Amino acid sequence: MVMLYIILFFLELIALFFFSRRVQKKLGTYLYGLTKNKKISIYFMAFLFLPGTFVHEMSHFLSALFLLVPVGKMELIPVIEKDSVKLGSVGIAKTDIIRRFLIGSAPFTIGTLVILTLSNQLFVNFNIEWGMKPLDLAVLFLGAYLVFTISNTMFASKKDLEGMWGFVAIIAISAVTFWIFNINLNLSFLSEIGLREIFSRASMLLLIPLIIDIIALISLKI
């Protein structure tokens, strides 16, 4: 049962990745159709996704500091490249494969934790009912907006994934070594009940950003 929840959780993350790419593409096309100006539509998208971009770049910045890797200037102004748009960036010094991968994947890890926390606080613990007070309704919509922007900007870019294959190779070699020499890791501290609770709740909460993306895609088509 634990494995089922784990598989479901990662399948939802994969679905969220594809939805995020689709949302950005559809939104960009929609804005360009309205403005007829590429730069205006890009800057509008940058403003719309600014909270998510901030979380993304701060994740790089803070993880680099934590791992004692020198950092440079952080930019939140979009840069138009040949075939893509870079919404933000932060200068990170060259480092070893493992730290480079951890810094590159930090927005995904931190972003997932943030949207799960927001979803839990605002859509599970929050008292949603008809006739809500304007302030409560505003908080709810703000939470939905933050979940939307963070979930659609937390996935790694090609630049973020530099060093990924080297890190994966290290893990693969380690796994093969453990298997050949029959080395068993003691993971008794991870109880089955605890893992089931964590991943069952996480998989339920991930439905919220997925639903928000589906609503956004339907709205853009209409």
C-alpha positions in Angstrom: 0.0 0.0 0.0 2.9 2.4 0.8 4.4 1.8 -2.7 1.0 2.6 -4.3 0.9 6.0 -2.6 4.5 6.7 -3.5 3.9 5.8 -7.2 0.7 7.9 -7.2 2.6 10.9 -5.7 5.3 10.8 -8.4 2.8 10.3 -11.2 1.0 13.4 -10.0 4.3 15.3 -10.1 5.0 14.1 -13.6 1.5 15.2 -14.6 2.0 18.6 -12.9 5.2 19.0 -14.9 3.5 18.5 -18.3 0.5 20.6 -17.2 2.9 23.5 -16.2 4.6 23.4 -19.6 1.1 23.4 -21.3 -0.2 26.3 -19.1 2.8 28.5 -19.9 2.6 27.8 -23.6 -1.2 28.4 -23.8 -1.0 31.5 -21.6 1.8 32.9 -23.7 -0.2 32.3 -26.9 -3.3 33.9 -25.4 -1.5 37.0 -24.2 0.3 37.4 -27.5 -3.1 37.1 -29.2 -4.4 40.0 -27.0 -1.4 42.3 -27.1 0.0 41.4 -30.6 3.4 42.3 -29.0 5.9 39.6 -27.9 7.7 41.7 -25.3 4.5 43.0 -23.7 3.1 39.4 -23.4 6.4 38.1 -21.9 6.7 40.9 -19.3 3.0 40.3 -18.4 3.8 36.6 -17.9 6.9 37.5 -15.9 4.7 39.7 -13.6 2.1 37.0 -13.3 4.6 34.3 -12.3 6.8 36.6 -10.2 6.0 34.9 -6.8 6.9 31.5 -8.3 10.0 32.9 -9.9 11.1 34.5 -6.6 10.7 31.1 -4.8 12.5 29.4 -7.6 15.6 31.7 -7.6 15.7 32.0 -3.8 15.7 28.2 -3.6 18.9 28.2 -5.7 20.3 31.1 -3.7 19.7 29.7 -0.2 20.7 26.1 -1.1 24.0 27.4 -2.6 24.7 29.4 0.6 23.8 26.3 2.7 26.2 24.2 0.7 28.9 26.9 0.9 28.9 27.6 -2.8 29.6 31.3 -3.8 26.6 33.1 -5.3 26.3 36.2 -7.4 23.5 38.6 -8.4 19.9 37.4 -8.5 17.7 38.7 -11.4 13.9 38.6 -11.6 13.7 40.5 -14.9 12.9 38.2 -17.9 15.5 37.7 -20.6 14.4 36.8 -24.1 16.7 34.1 -25.6 16.6 32.5 -29.0 14.0 29.8 -28.4 12.9 30.5 -24.9 12.4 33.1 -22.1 14.3 33.1 -18.9 12.1 34.5 -16.2 14.9 34.8 -13.6 18.4 33.8 -12.8 21.0 33.7 -10.0 24.7 33.5 -10.4 26.2 30.2 -8.9 29.9 29.4 -8.9 31.1 26.2 -10.4 31.2 23.3 -7.9 31.2 19.5 -7.6 28.6 17.3 -9.3 26.6 16.5 -6.1 26.3 20.1 -4.9 25.5 21.3 -8.4 22.6 18.8 -8.7 21.3 19.7 -5.2 21.3 23.4 -6.0 19.7 22.8 -9.4 16.9 20.6 -8.0 16.3 22.9 -4.9 13.4 24.8 -6.6 11.6 21.5 -7.3 12.1 20.2 -3.7 11.3 23.5 -1.9 8.5 24.3 -4.4 6.8 21.0 -3.7 7.0 21.5 0.1 5.6 25.0 -0.3 2.6 24.1 -2.4 1.9 21.1 -0.2 2.0 23.4 2.9 -0.2 26.0 1.2 -2.7 23.5 -0.1 -3.0 21.9 3.4 -3.4 25.2 5.2 -5.8 26.9 2.8 -7.8 24.1 1.2 -7.9 21.5 3.9 -7.7 23.3 7.3 -9.4 26.4 5.9 -13.2 26.6 6.4 -14.6 26.8 2.9 -18.3 27.5 2.7 -20.9 29.5 0.9 -21.3 33.1 2.0 -17.6 33.5 3.0 -16.4 36.9 4.3 -14.6 39.0 1.7 -11.4 38.8 3.6 -11.5 35.0 3.8 -12.4 34.8 0.1 -9.4 37.0 -0.7 -7.1 34.8 1.4 -8.4 31.7 -0.5 -7.9 33.3 -3.9 -4.4 34.5 -2.9 -3.5 31.0 -1.8 -4.8 29.5 -5.1 -2.7 32.1 -7.0 0.5 31.3 -5.0 -0.1 27.5 -5.5 -0.6 28.2 -9.3 2.5 30.4 -9.8 4.9 28.2 -7.6 3.7 24.9 -9.1 4.2 26.2 -12.6 7.7 27.6 -12.0 9.3 25.0 -9.7 10.5 22.6 -12.3 14.1 22.6 -13.4 15.4 24.2 -16.6 18.1 22.8 -18.7 20.6 25.0 -16.9 19.4 23.8 -13.5 19.9 20.1 -14.5 23.6 20.5 -15.3 25.4 17.7 -13.4 22.2 15.6 -13.1 23.6 12.7 -15.2 26.8 12.6 -13.3 24.9 12.5 -10.0 22.5 9.8 -11.4 25.6 7.8 -12.5 27.0 8.0 -8.9 23.7 6.8 -7.4 23.5 4.0 -10.0 27.1 2.8 -9.4 26.5 2.9 -5.6 23.3 0.9 -6.0 25.1 -1.7 -8.1 27.9 -1.9 -5.6 25.5 -2.4 -2.7 23.8 -5.2 -4.7 27.0 -7.0 -5.7 28.4 -6.9 -2.2 25.0 -7.5 -0.6 25.2 -4.4 1.5 21.9 -3.7 3.3 21.0 -0.2 4.5 19.2 0.0 7.9 16.1 2.1 7.2 14.0 0.8 10.1 13.5 4.4 11.3 11.2 4.9 8.3 8.1 3.1 9.5 5.6 1.8 6.9 2.7 3.5 8.7 4.6 6.9 8.7 5.4 6.7 5.0 1.9 5.7 4.2 0.5 8.7 6.1 3.0 11.1 4.5 2.5 10.0 0.8 -1.2 9.5 1.1 -1.7 13.0 2.3 0.8 14.4 -0.1 -0.8 12.7 -3.1 -4.2 14.1 -2.0 -2.8 17.6 -1.7 -1.1 17.5 -5.1 -4.5 17.2 -6.6 -5.1 20.9 -5.8 -2.4 22.4 -8.1 -3.4 19.9 -10.8 -7.1 21.0 -10.5 -6.0 24.7 -10.7 -4.0 24.0 -13.8 -6.9 22.1 -15.4 -9.2 25.0 -14.7 -6.6 27.5 -16.1 -6.3 25.4 -19.3 -10.1 25.2 -19.7 -10.4 28.9 -19.2 -7.7 29.7 -21.8 -9.5 27.6 -24.3 -12.8 29.3 -23.7 
